[in-house]
Amino acid sequence: MNALRAGIPAVLIAIAACSPSTASLPPGGLLPLGTWGGDNAGMIVGDTAMHLHVGCTFGDVSGRIALTTTGAFDVQGSYMLRAYPIAVGPAVPARFVGTLAGTKATVTVTVNDTVQKQTVVLGPVVVTLGVDPKMGPCPICRRPIQTVARSLARASRI
């Protein structure tokens, strides 16, 4: 009986260690850098910002995106609802909520459209790290990914 009691905590720890919520988190607990693509959606994550396209709209979040222990994120940013074929502003407040599972992120954006005085929900969209976005007639911005390593390398050449 004592052997059985001693074995139960070890089994529970092993199950928790293998759970997908903790196994899929990247080192540092941050949304990984790079280009993420999906159907009618694209995301570019850099050291200083995240840029997300959903259809012919786009939004931005300043800074790196921290993930919870379950791979979730919930951050504030701004969004341009009327962005194609020309951007008609202003950018309005938005909330970006998502989850990361392996190399796939599911993101929903809730936009406070202060111009039209309504709430607009975009998504959820699924984007995959390293996959080119499939945007149809709406192009994704091709902003260069600025990383700390590249900045340091460039500074050392000056």
C-alpha positions as CSV (number, residue, x, y, z in Angstrom):
1,M,0.0,0.0,0.0
2,N,2.8,2.4,0.8
3,A,4.5,1.6,-2.5
4,L,1.3,2.5,-4.3
5,R,1.0,5.8,-2.4
6,A,4.6,6.7,-3.2
7,G,4.0,5.9,-6.9
8,I,0.9,8.1,-7.3
9,P,2.8,11.5,-7.0
10,A,5.4,10.3,-9.5
11,V,2.7,9.4,-12.1
12,L,1.0,12.7,-11.6
13,I,4.2,14.6,-12.1
14,A,4.9,12.6,-15.3
15,I,1.5,13.4,-16.7
16,A,1.8,17.1,-15.9
17,A,5.3,17.2,-17.6
18,C,3.9,15.6,-20.7
19,S,0.8,17.8,-21.0
20,P,0.6,19.8,-24.3
21,S,0.1,23.1,-22.5
22,T,3.5,23.1,-21.0
23,A,5.3,21.0,-23.6
24,S,4.6,23.4,-26.4
25,L,5.8,26.6,-24.8
26,P,8.8,28.2,-26.4
27,P,11.9,29.0,-24.3
28,G,11.5,32.3,-22.5
29,G,7.7,32.1,-22.5
30,L,7.4,34.6,-25.5
31,L,5.6,34.3,-28.8
32,P,8.4,33.1,-31.2
33,L,9.9,35.6,-33.7
34,G,9.1,35.2,-37.4
35,T,6.4,35.3,-40.1
36,W,3.2,33.4,-39.4
37,G,0.8,32.5,-42.1
38,G,-2.7,31.1,-42.6
39,D,-5.8,31.5,-44.8
40,N,-6.6,35.2,-45.1
41,A,-4.3,36.0,-42.1
42,G,-0.7,36.8,-41.5
43,M,1.4,37.8,-38.5
44,I,4.9,39.2,-38.2
45,V,6.5,38.9,-34.7
46,G,9.7,40.9,-34.0
47,D,11.6,41.9,-31.0
48,T,9.8,45.2,-30.6
49,A,6.3,44.5,-32.0
50,M,3.7,42.2,-33.4
51,H,1.9,43.0,-36.7
52,L,-1.3,41.1,-37.6
53,H,-3.3,41.1,-40.8
54,V,-6.8,39.6,-40.9
55,G,-8.1,40.0,-44.4
56,C,-7.7,43.6,-45.6
57,T,-7.2,44.9,-42.1
58,F,-4.2,45.1,-39.8
59,G,-3.1,45.8,-36.2
60,D,-0.1,46.3,-34.1
61,V,1.0,45.5,-30.6
62,S,4.1,47.1,-29.1
63,G,6.7,44.9,-27.4
64,R,7.2,41.2,-27.1
65,I,4.1,39.0,-26.5
66,A,4.4,37.1,-23.2
67,L,2.6,33.8,-22.9
68,T,1.0,32.3,-19.8
69,T,1.9,28.8,-18.7
70,T,-0.9,27.5,-20.8
71,G,0.4,29.3,-24.0
72,A,-2.3,32.0,-23.9
73,F,-1.9,35.8,-24.4
74,D,-4.1,38.8,-24.0
75,V,-2.6,42.2,-25.0
76,Q,-3.7,45.6,-26.0
77,G,-2.8,47.3,-29.3
78,S,-4.2,49.3,-32.2
79,Y,-6.0,48.3,-35.3
80,M,-6.7,49.7,-38.8
81,L,-10.1,48.4,-40.0
82,R,-10.1,50.3,-43.3
83,A,-6.6,49.4,-44.7
84,Y,-7.0,48.3,-48.3
85,P,-6.5,49.5,-51.0
86,I,-5.4,52.6,-49.0
87,A,-5.3,53.0,-45.3
88,V,-8.1,55.3,-44.0
89,G,-7.5,56.0,-40.3
90,P,-7.3,56.5,-37.5
91,A,-6.0,53.3,-35.9
92,V,-8.4,52.4,-33.1
93,P,-7.9,50.5,-29.8
94,A,-7.9,46.7,-30.0
95,R,-7.5,43.7,-27.8
96,F,-5.5,40.7,-29.2
97,V,-6.4,37.3,-27.5
98,G,-4.8,34.1,-28.5
99,T,-3.2,30.8,-27.7
100,L,-0.1,29.0,-28.9
101,A,0.0,25.3,-29.5
102,G,3.3,24.2,-31.0
103,T,3.9,26.3,-34.1
104,K,0.2,27.3,-34.5
105,A,-1.3,30.4,-32.9
106,T,-5.1,31.1,-32.8
107,V,-5.8,34.8,-32.5
108,T,-9.0,36.8,-32.1
109,V,-9.0,40.6,-32.2
110,T,-11.7,42.7,-30.6
111,V,-11.6,46.2,-32.1
112,N,-13.2,49.2,-30.4
113,D,-14.1,51.1,-33.5
114,T,-14.4,54.6,-32.1
115,V,-15.1,56.0,-35.5
116,Q,-18.3,53.9,-36.3
117,K,-19.0,53.6,-32.5
118,Q,-19.2,49.8,-32.6
119,T,-17.2,46.7,-31.5
120,V,-15.8,44.6,-34.3
121,V,-14.5,41.0,-33.7
122,L,-12.1,39.6,-36.2
123,G,-11.2,35.9,-36.1
124,P,-10.4,33.6,-34.7
125,V,-7.7,33.0,-37.3
126,V,-5.0,30.3,-37.2
127,V,-1.5,31.2,-38.3
128,T,1.5,28.9,-38.4
129,L,5.1,29.9,-37.8
130,G,7.2,29.8,-41.0
131,V,4.3,29.5,-43.3
132,D,3.6,32.2,-45.9
133,P,0.3,34.0,-45.4
134,K,-2.5,33.4,-48.0
135,M,-4.0,36.9,-48.2
136,G,-6.0,36.8,-51.5
137,P,-6.2,40.3,-53.0
138,C,-5.0,42.0,-49.8
139,P,-1.2,42.1,-49.4
140,I,0.5,41.6,-46.1
141,C,3.0,44.2,-45.1
142,R,6.6,42.9,-45.6
143,R,8.1,44.6,-42.6
144,P,11.6,43.3,-41.8
145,I,11.9,41.3,-38.6
146,Q,14.2,43.4,-36.4
147,T,15.9,41.2,-33.8
148,V,18.3,42.0,-31.0
149,A,20.9,39.7,-32.5
150,R,20.7,41.5,-35.9
151,S,20.8,44.9,-34.2
152,L,23.9,44.0,-32.2
153,A,25.6,42.6,-35.3
154,R,24.9,45.7,-37.3
155,A,26.1,48.0,-34.5
156,S,29.4,46.1,-34.2
157,R,30.1,46.8,-37.9
158,I,29.7,50.6,-37.5
